[in-house]
Amino acid sequence: MDDAAPTDTQHIIPLDQVDQSMVEQLLDRAFGPDRHARTAYRIRLGMDWLPALSFAAVDDQEMLVGTIQLWPVALTDAEERAHPMIMVGPVAVLPERQSEGYGQALMLASLSALGPNPALPQMLIGDPEYYSRFFGFSADYTSEWRCPGPWEPERLLVRCANPVILPKQGILGPWRG
Ligand SMILES: CC(C)(COP(=O)(O)OP(=O)(O)OC[C@H]1O[C@@H](n2cnc3c(N)ncnc32)[C@H](O)[C@@H]1OP(=O)(O)O)[C@@H](O)C(=O)NCCC(=O)NCCS
């Protein structure tokens, strides 16, 4: 993994310290205003993001540049057993500030907050070229997982210290406890 520690010009702060309307504006700019129809939103429908694991990136001028939100979700298997997981994302960086390291710094903040041996697998829908390369996410174990909406199998990724614990099949959805 490349070293993506925040630089002198990147500041990572808890997301709950940021005006939430600014977060929504940033997400609209990164993903477009139709982002709510995405399958990723359906997987975590009705959930609140996890404050201890969600962060914002601001620059030296205290301008909001990027955000990351993590959510409680579950993969429910054929026997109706819910296997809790952490959903990572959206990770969003303002279009004009991309490729400055903010995305990696945000990911590193959230993955570090999970601790060195996270109890729960982390999943996301995203570009494998980015999330495999820097953070060890893989589509190798998700080929028989389903989502509550359209998805591209190569973009359904999971990161888990011990993949043997992962259910082979199931459908992703919100964590209902
Ligand atoms: C994807 C995203 C979060 C990456 O953040 P970033 O701050 O731009 O990227 P970083 O500075 O951390 O990393 C830059 C490196 O990652 C690569 N990279 C960035 N986005 C990539 C992507 N979608 N796929 C593959 N590689 C990517 C860059 O080419 C660069 O590689 P290099 O160092 O070899 O030149 C950001 O580009 C973004 O917000 N995109 C739009 C929203 C999105 O698609 N989010 C992800 C899905 S949840």
The ligand as an SDF file (V2000), in Angstrom:
LIG
                    3D

 48 50  0  0  0  0  0  0  0  0999 V2000
  -12.0640    8.1020   -6.6440 C   0  0  0  0  0  0  0  0  0  0  0  0
  -11.6000    9.2950   -5.8050 C   0  0  0  0  0  0  0  0  0  0  0  0
  -12.2380    9.2250   -4.4150 C   0  0  0  0  0  0  0  0  0  0  0  0
  -10.0670    9.2110   -5.6620 C   0  0  0  0  0  0  0  0  0  0  0  0
   -9.6140   10.2690   -4.8570 O   0  0  0  0  0  0  0  0  0  0  0  0
   -8.4170   11.2100   -5.3390 P   0  0  0  0  0  0  0  0  0  0  0  0
   -8.1200   12.1510   -4.2370 O   0  0  0  0  0  0  0  0  0  0  0  0
   -8.7740   11.8050   -6.6560 O   0  0  0  0  0  0  0  0  0  0  0  0
   -7.2260   10.1700   -5.5990 O   0  0  0  0  0  0  0  0  0  0  0  0
   -5.8310   10.0710   -4.8250 P   0  0  0  0  0  0  0  0  0  0  0  0
   -5.1340   11.3750   -4.9540 O   0  0  0  0  0  0  0  0  0  0  0  0
   -6.0360    9.5040   -3.4810 O   0  0  0  0  0  0  0  0  0  0  0  0
   -5.0840    8.9750   -5.6910 O   0  0  0  0  0  0  0  0  0  0  0  0
   -4.5860    9.3210   -6.9420 C   0  0  0  0  0  0  0  0  0  0  0  0
   -4.1800    8.0600   -7.6840 C   0  0  0  0  0  0  0  0  0  0  0  0
   -5.3300    7.2100   -7.8050 O   0  0  0  0  0  0  0  0  0  0  0  0
   -5.6650    7.0520   -9.1760 C   0  0  0  0  0  0  0  0  0  0  0  0
   -7.1200    7.0840   -9.2790 N   0  0  0  0  0  0  0  0  0  0  0  0
   -7.9460    8.0540   -8.8690 C   0  0  0  0  0  0  0  0  0  0  0  0
   -9.2330    7.7260   -9.1260 N   0  0  0  0  0  0  0  0  0  0  0  0
   -9.1870    6.5010   -9.7080 C   0  0  0  0  0  0  0  0  0  0  0  0
  -10.1830    5.6340  -10.1860 C   0  0  0  0  0  0  0  0  0  0  0  0
  -11.4870    5.9490  -10.1390 N   0  0  0  0  0  0  0  0  0  0  0  0
   -9.7910    4.4490  -10.7080 N   0  0  0  0  0  0  0  0  0  0  0  0
   -8.4810    4.1100  -10.7640 C   0  0  0  0  0  0  0  0  0  0  0  0
   -7.4880    4.9090  -10.3090 N   0  0  0  0  0  0  0  0  0  0  0  0
   -7.8400    6.0870   -9.7980 C   0  0  0  0  0  0  0  0  0  0  0  0
   -5.0290    8.2360   -9.8880 C   0  0  0  0  0  0  0  0  0  0  0  0
   -4.7770    7.9410  -11.2380 O   0  0  0  0  0  0  0  0  0  0  0  0
   -3.7540    8.4040   -9.1000 C   0  0  0  0  0  0  0  0  0  0  0  0
   -2.7900    7.4500   -9.5010 O   0  0  0  0  0  0  0  0  0  0  0  0
   -1.2310    7.8660   -9.6400 P   0  0  0  0  0  0  0  0  0  0  0  0
   -0.8030    8.2780   -8.2490 O   0  0  0  0  0  0  0  0  0  0  0  0
   -0.5620    6.6210  -10.1320 O   0  0  0  0  0  0  0  0  0  0  0  0
   -1.2030    8.9940  -10.6050 O   0  0  0  0  0  0  0  0  0  0  0  0
  -11.9700   10.6470   -6.4710 C   0  0  0  0  0  0  0  0  0  0  0  0
  -11.3260   10.7120   -7.7350 O   0  0  0  0  0  0  0  0  0  0  0  0
  -13.4490   10.8900   -6.6570 C   0  0  0  0  0  0  0  0  0  0  0  0
  -14.0750   11.4850   -5.7980 O   0  0  0  0  0  0  0  0  0  0  0  0
  -14.0320   10.4890   -7.7770 N   0  0  0  0  0  0  0  0  0  0  0  0
  -15.4590   10.7060   -8.0580 C   0  0  0  0  0  0  0  0  0  0  0  0
  -16.3490    9.9220   -7.1170 C   0  0  0  0  0  0  0  0  0  0  0  0
  -16.0230    8.4470   -7.0890 C   0  0  0  0  0  0  0  0  0  0  0  0
  -15.9480    7.8080   -8.1450 O   0  0  0  0  0  0  0  0  0  0  0  0
  -15.8480    7.8730   -5.8700 N   0  0  0  0  0  0  0  0  0  0  0  0
  -15.4830    6.4840   -5.6880 C   0  0  0  0  0  0  0  0  0  0  0  0
  -16.6510    5.5590   -5.6160 C   0  0  0  0  0  0  0  0  0  0  0  0
  -17.3370    5.4500   -3.9740 S   0  0  0  0  0  0  0  0  0  0  0  0
  1  2  1  0
  2  3  1  0
  2  4  1  0
  2 36  1  0
  4  5  1  0
  5  6  1  0
  6  7  2  0
  6  8  1  0
  6  9  1  0
  9 10  1  0
 10 11  2  0
 10 12  1  0
 10 13  1  0
 13 14  1  0
 14 15  1  0
 15 16  1  0
 15 30  1  0
 16 17  1  0
 17 18  1  0
 17 28  1  0
 18 19  1  0
 18 27  1  0
 19 20  2  0
 20 21  1  0
 21 22  1  0
 21 27  2  0
 22 23  1  0
 22 24  2  0
 24 25  1  0
 25 26  2  0
 26 27  1  0
 28 29  1  0
 28 30  1  0
 30 31  1  0
 31 32  1  0
 32 33  2  0
 32 34  1  0
 32 35  1  0
 36 37  1  0
 36 38  1  0
 38 39  2  0
 38 40  1  0
 40 41  1  0
 41 42  1  0
 42 43  1  0
 43 44  2  0
 43 45  1  0
 45 46  1  0
 46 47  1  0
 47 48  1  0
M  END
$$$$
